[in-house]
Amino acid sequence: MMARLAGLLRARGAATSVEFALVAIPLLFFVLGIMELGRVFQYQTTLQHAVGVAARYGSIYTQDPDNPRPTADEIQAEALARSSTIAVDADVFTVTIDDVTEHQVVVSASYTYTFLFVGFLPWNSVTLGASATANRYID
C-alpha cells in the first residue's frame, strides 16, 4: 500500500497539463485584449484619416463647376467613403462650415465602439472622436 502511495506522489505525468491549464486562461485573455486594442486603434486611425481627407476635400474640391464650394452633405459623403473599412453610419460625421466667411471647414466624428469580447473589461464600449479643420482657398 505504501509503495503505491509513494508511486503516486512521484508521478509527474499530469504536471504539464495542470501548468498549461493555469497559463492558458491568462494567455487567452492577453491575446483577446491585444486584438481588441488593435481594433480600437484601427477605428480611431480610420476616423481621423476620414475627417482629415473630408476637411481637405471641403477646402479645395468641387463636383459642380457652377458652385465652387462643396456642400456639407458632399463633405459628409466624402468622409463616409473614406471610412469604408469600418462599419459606420453617415450620422457619425458632423460638418460645420463658417457661416460668415465660408472659409473654414470643420469635420468631426464621434463613434461609440462596442467591444467584441464583452465581459472581460469593466466597460462595454468607448467613445472615439476625431476632428479636422481646413481653410478654404479664397478666390
C-alpha positions in Angstrom: 0.0 0.0 0.0 2.8 2.4 0.9 4.6 1.6 -2.4 1.5 2.6 -4.4 1.2 5.9 -2.5 4.8 6.7 -2.9 4.5 5.9 -6.7 1.6 8.3 -7.0 3.5 11.1 -5.2 6.4 10.7 -7.6 4.2 10.7 -10.7 4.8 13.9 -12.9 2.8 13.0 -16.0 -0.1 15.4 -15.3 2.0 18.3 -14.1 2.3 19.6 -17.7 -1.4 19.6 -18.1 -2.0 21.4 -14.9 0.6 24.0 -15.7 -0.9 24.6 -19.2 -4.4 25.0 -17.7 -3.0 27.6 -15.3 -1.2 29.6 -18.0 -3.7 29.2 -20.9 -6.5 31.2 -19.4 -4.5 34.4 -18.7 -2.7 34.0 -22.1 -6.1 33.8 -23.8 -7.3 37.0 -22.1 -4.0 38.7 -23.0 -4.3 37.8 -26.7 -8.0 38.8 -26.8 -7.1 42.1 -25.2 -4.4 42.7 -27.8 -6.9 42.0 -30.6 -9.5 44.5 -29.0 -6.8 47.1 -28.6 -5.8 46.7 -32.2 -9.4 47.1 -33.4 -9.8 50.3 -31.3 -6.6 51.7 -32.9 -7.9 50.8 -36.4 -11.2 52.5 -35.8 -9.6 55.6 -34.3 -7.0 55.9 -37.1 -9.7 55.4 -39.8 -11.9 58.1 -38.3 -9.0 60.5 -38.1 -8.0 59.8 -41.7 -11.6 60.2 -42.9 -12.2 63.6 -41.2 -8.8 64.8 -42.4 -9.4 63.9 -46.0 -13.0 65.2 -45.9 -11.9 68.6 -44.5 -9.3 68.9 -47.2 -11.9 67.9 -49.8 -14.2 70.6 -48.5 -11.5 73.2 -48.8 -10.3 72.6 -52.4 -12.5 70.3 -54.4 -15.9 70.7 -56.1 -18.1 68.5 -58.2 -20.3 71.2 -59.7 -18.4 73.9 -61.9 -21.2 76.4 -61.2 -20.8 76.1 -57.5 -17.1 76.2 -56.5 -17.8 75.1 -52.9 -18.8 71.5 -51.9 -21.9 71.4 -49.7 -21.9 69.9 -46.2 -23.6 66.8 -47.5 -20.9 66.3 -50.1 -18.2 66.7 -47.5 -20.0 64.2 -45.2 -20.3 61.7 -48.1 -16.6 62.0 -48.7 -15.9 61.3 -45.0 -18.2 58.3 -45.2 -16.5 57.0 -48.3 -13.0 57.3 -46.7 -14.2 55.3 -43.7 -15.5 52.3 -45.7 -13.2 49.8 -44.0 -15.2 50.2 -40.8 -18.9 50.0 -40.4 -20.1 53.5 -39.6 -23.2 55.5 -40.5 -23.2 58.9 -42.0 -24.5 60.5 -38.8 -21.1 59.7 -37.2 -19.7 62.7 -39.1 -20.6 66.3 -38.5 -19.6 69.1 -40.9 -19.5 72.7 -39.9 -18.9 75.5 -42.4 -18.2 79.0 -41.2 -21.5 80.9 -41.8 -20.0 84.3 -42.2 -17.0 83.9 -44.5 -17.4 80.2 -45.6 -13.6 80.0 -45.5 -13.3 77.4 -42.7 -14.5 73.8 -42.8 -14.6 71.7 -39.6 -15.3 67.9 -39.9 -15.7 65.9 -36.7 -16.6 62.3 -35.9 -17.9 60.7 -32.8 -18.3 56.9 -32.8 -19.2 54.6 -29.9 -17.0 51.5 -30.3 -18.5 48.4 -28.7 -16.1 45.7 -27.7 -16.4 42.3 -29.3 -15.5 40.4 -26.1 -17.9 41.9 -23.7 -17.4 40.9 -20.1 -13.6 40.9 -19.9 -13.4 44.6 -19.1 -15.4 46.7 -16.6 -16.9 48.7 -19.5 -18.6 47.5 -22.7 -17.9 50.4 -25.1 -15.7 53.5 -25.6 -16.4 56.7 -27.5 -13.9 57.6 -30.2 -13.6 61.1 -31.5 -11.7 62.8 -34.3 -11.7 66.3 -35.7 -10.1 68.2 -38.6 -10.2 71.8 -39.7 -9.2 73.2 -43.1 -9.3 76.7 -44.5 -10.9 77.1 -47.9 -8.9 78.9 -50.6 -10.0 82.4 -51.2 -10.8 83.2 -54.8 
